[in-house]
Amino acid sequence: MTGHDRDLEQSIASLGPWFQNIRIEGVETAPGHFLGDYPSFKWEGFRHVLPDDLEGRSVLDVGCNAGFYSFEMKRRNAGRVVGIDSDPHYLRQACFAAERLDMDIEFRQMSVYDVAKLGERFDLVIFMGVLYHLRHPLLALDLLHEHVVGDRMLFQCLQRGDERVFAFEEDYPFSEWAVFDRAEFPKLFFVEHRYAADPTNWFLPNKAAAEAMLRSAGFTIEANPEREVYLCRRGPRPYGVEPPPSGG
């Protein structure tokens, strides 16, 4: 190992712990990740739903963590790429990785609830692994639809419960109870304390709920390339659904 490699490893270690395993000049940031080579192995399962050449399209990576998906978009010839995260620890990692990888990406500390402050729409919004960490998940989807998604959104959310999707009626009488007992009815499981030792895991939808929430926020599901992952197009807001507040 050269002195350069040792210095790089020390720099990476000083910024740890890393949740995303990113290869920087041949050195991995999280080689011992409990999920394996994460998120690379996940990316391999759905990368085909995005164009190999983004032709300069703009991208917003919401909950960017250390920037893995932002970097992948730059590798696909994205134009303006902005990554936001509420955690300064992850943003320090992202800025370090971007500098070492020589990628021009803007990283900002910002909550998903504040996306209106960006003042622009993006051709592609990446919203991966964030929704279940939010206390107000549907508000977040509404805000993304209203303020920043210009065309498509790549979405992922941890799911638990039944994986079937059933075409329920649009309305039921007040006397109807049984439909709510069906396992495939859209459900959000609320976590009061912790799930997987994480106090920020708040709401876990089943598959039907994840898809229903996307539709309710005005997104049309175009592809479901693997479990929990969806490519959506921004569509009209459902009738009777009011736009959300701007968040200040």
RAFENWO-V257640 format. One record per helix or strand of 3 or more residues. SS is the DSSP state (H for helix, E for strand). FROM is the first residue (numbers start at 1). LEN is the number of residues. If there is no record, write none. Layout:
BEGIN
ss:from:len
SS:FROM:LEN
SS:FROM:LEN
END
This chain:
BEGIN
ss:from:len
H:3:12
H:40:10
E:59:4
H:68:8
E:81:5
H:88:14
E:106:4
H:112:7
E:122:7
H:131:3
H:137:11
E:149:8
H:178:4
E:188:3
E:203:3
H:207:10
E:219:8
E:229:6
END
